[in-house]
Amino acid sequence: MITKSFCEVFIKNYSTTIRVAIALDLIKRYGLTQFQAAKLTKIPQPLINYVLREKRKIRGLERIVNNPEIYKAIRETADEIIQGKPIDMCEICMRIRPHLNIRVT
């Protein structure tokens, strides 16, 4: 039997959630527009709008923003994005991986 890798599980369950959390942080702390935050995080702008207007819930978003260690990594990533540093999901994963309880089966 071939099991899924940690990366597969992380991307499926957390990629969009992490991107939305970063976009929301960029909007909140840096005053970016939804369009600017969407462009920087590579997610659709309407998704950010739906989340902000509470018309759509993102699975796991509350868990991400309410975990101090994970949210610290989100904020640090947002800071780096504002500074123009390119970030990939592998870097973000390595930062928050110790704070996630992902079971690979």
Helices and strands as residue ranges (DSSP letters): H 6-30, H 34-41, H 45-52, H 61-66, H 68-82, H 89-96, G 97-99
